Each structure stands twice: as C-alpha cells, then as structure tokens.
Amino acid sequence: MTLPNTLAVKSWCDDITEAIGNTPLIRLNRIVADLPCTVFAKLESLNPGLSAKDRIALSMIETAEKDGRLTEGGTVIESTSGNTGFSVAMICAVKGYSCVLFTTAKISDEKLIALKSLGAKVVVCPTNVKPKDPKSYYSRAQSLHESIENSIYLNQYFNLDNTAAHYKSTGPEIWRQTQGKITHYIAACGTGGTLCGTGKYLKEQNEYLKIIGVDAYGSVLKKYHETGEFDEKEIYPYKLEAVGKNIIPANVNFDIVDKFIKIEDKIAAHRARELAKSEGILVGYSAGAAIEGVLRLKEELTKDDVVVVLFSDHGSKYFGKVFSDDWMKEQKFM
Ligand SMILES: Cc1ncc(COP(=O)(O)O)c(C=O)c1O
C-alpha cells in the first residue's frame, strides 16, 4: 500500500511482529489497597503472542538473520516451557522458517495445542532430569541443532539477545510510561531476561531504584544470589510454571538484583485468580507470584514509591490449570 502524502505516521502493522511491544501500564487498585504506594502492572499479556517472550523471540531471530546464522528455508529450534515457543512459532510462521520446540511434560494442554496450531513441531521431554542428561529438553534441542544444517538453537537461557531485547524495549517503555518516577521494579525470574534486561536499563536511569526478582521454592536462584553457592538441595519439583531455575542462566545478572523473594505455588495460584476477580486482569500463574511479591514488600514501601510489577503472560494459557477449580483441588490448593 502507498501512503498518501498527508499521512506522516504509518497507522498499521505490515505483519504481526510489528505489533510486539508498547504494552500498557495499568494502575492496580483493589488488590494493593493495603499498600501505601502506587502500583502499576506492565501487561506483557497484551503482546500479540500473549507474553513478554514475543520481544526476545523477535530479537534472537532477527539477530541470527543479520549475522547470517539463519537464512531462507532454515529451521529454528528452541527448548521452552511454552511462551517462548509460542512467540518463536508465531514469528517462524510469518517469516517462513520451520520450527521445532522441545518442552517438558509440565506444559499445559492449552499451550501445547497453541504451539501446534502455529505450525511448530513439538517434542515433549521428561521434567525431572538433570539439564546435562541426554533426555533433557536442553540436550535434545542442542543435538537436533547439531544434526541439521541451516538451523539455529536460540537457547534463551544463554543467548544474551534475550536480555538485550528487554534492555532495548521494555526498560525504556517503563521509564517513559512512569515519567521516570518508578522506584521499584519487580518481575518473575526464569531465564532472567525480563528481570535483568529491563532492570539494567532502569537502574542506569536511577541507581537508587530497587530491582526485585520473584523465585520459586524448588529453584536455585535466590540462594545463589545470597551466597554464591549452587545448592542442588534447593532443587525439587514444583508447580509454578516458568519461574525459578535448576541452572544458573547467563541472562540472570545477579549484580543488578537487590533481592529475590520465593513464592509458594499455592499462594501464587490464588493471587492469579484474585487479580482476575478484583482488577479484571486475566494473567498467568507467574503474575500471581509477582503480585504476591509486591504485597510482601509492604513494610519497606512508602507513599511516594512507584512500583512496577511485570505480568508475563495471559491467563487464557491456564484455563486448564490455575483457573480450573478441579485442577486447584487436585493440587490440594482449595
Ligand atoms: C509466564 C512466564 N513468567 C515468567 C517467566 C520468566 O521470565 P524470564 O525467562 O524472562 O526470566 C517466563 C519465562 O518463560 C514465563 O513464560
């Protein structure tokens, strides 16, 4: 389409990838009524792929294209708990790449169907195996990459384009949207990209700003941050999806994080449900953990503070889990 001369600004997207980013910042009211300060939610659920992972998938793929590691007819491989896979599959569909995703048995049925609907091939791997085990989803992805020419393994845990995407986009957006008034940034931490890419940008604007990571019971991140020790005893199965890790991802920049807070599976699930009912914001399981993290900061917050909590994905991805009474009862959460 040719733009008429009178139209200076393009008012459409040439494909779905152009709709990524610039997500809204929404003030929370009822759920944070006991806090003295202002709390905003950065709604990453409103990206076209319904999560923050759209940003990193686009950044990792476009960087590989620019430096020639990915060319026409290529295959994009990733190990993913679901959201990155969805974003990668969406972008591969637009750009015409084949997409193979390795995931774990913890993935929800909804997420699995979504990935396949976007044309991806999905391989489900066991959950409770060590990362170096040849059966792990990391090892399987790596070995497929080695066996296919013109393929890339995105590897969001160690690919620093993950952090860079949030440094370039999410950080500046939040700074602009709060007019530089943000005092605390809090987000769930898995690969570390959302917390640390955004956090690094924000801390560069204001060195006094606090960066708080939300971790899970069963993950090594909090203890590693506090002691420098990788403690295998911290690792055990848990329900909270995409939060916490059993490895130390290169995208977690421990130096810029002020503290990690661990949130229990059950409380996170209830908070996600409460967000929908009290704020009308239907977001995922990790958002429940993130808002509980905010509530636990109560003693250190003052009336002038401006907290931004990032909600990573959309609640529609959890209708068979957190938003299902049956699932909640099966977990003994109700
Ligand atoms: C729903 C959800 N929340 C939180 C996270 C953690 O974000 P990050 O990997 O950027 O640390 C992820 C990552 O997969 C996610 O999918």
The ligand as an SDF file (V2000), in Angstrom:
LIG
                    3D

 16 16  0  0  0  0  0  0  0  0999 V2000
    4.7900  -16.9620   32.2140 C   0  0  0  0  0  0  0  0  0  0  0  0
    6.2150  -16.6270   32.4600 C   0  0  0  0  0  0  0  0  0  0  0  0
    6.5320  -15.9350   33.5510 N   0  0  0  0  0  0  0  0  0  0  0  0
    7.8010  -15.6280   33.8450 C   0  0  0  0  0  0  0  0  0  0  0  0
    8.8380  -16.0320   33.0360 C   0  0  0  0  0  0  0  0  0  0  0  0
   10.2370  -15.6660   33.4060 C   0  0  0  0  0  0  0  0  0  0  0  0
   10.7690  -14.6920   32.5180 O   0  0  0  0  0  0  0  0  0  0  0  0
   12.2890  -14.7280   32.1240 P   0  0  0  0  0  0  0  0  0  0  0  0
   12.5530  -16.0080   31.4080 O   0  0  0  0  0  0  0  0  0  0  0  0
   12.4980  -13.5370   31.2560 O   0  0  0  0  0  0  0  0  0  0  0  0
   13.0830  -14.6420   33.3880 O   0  0  0  0  0  0  0  0  0  0  0  0
    8.5620  -16.7570   31.8880 C   0  0  0  0  0  0  0  0  0  0  0  0
    9.6250  -17.2870   31.0550 C   0  0  0  0  0  0  0  0  0  0  0  0
    9.4960  -18.3000   30.3900 O   0  0  0  0  0  0  0  0  0  0  0  0
    7.2140  -17.0450   31.5720 C   0  0  0  0  0  0  0  0  0  0  0  0
    6.8830  -17.7260   30.4570 O   0  0  0  0  0  0  0  0  0  0  0  0
  1  2  1  0
  2  3  1  0
  2 15  2  0
  3  4  2  0
  4  5  1  0
  5  6  1  0
  5 12  2  0
  6  7  1  0
  7  8  1  0
  8  9  2  0
  8 10  1  0
  8 11  1  0
 12 13  1  0
 12 15  1  0
 13 14  2  0
 15 16  1  0
M  END
$$$$
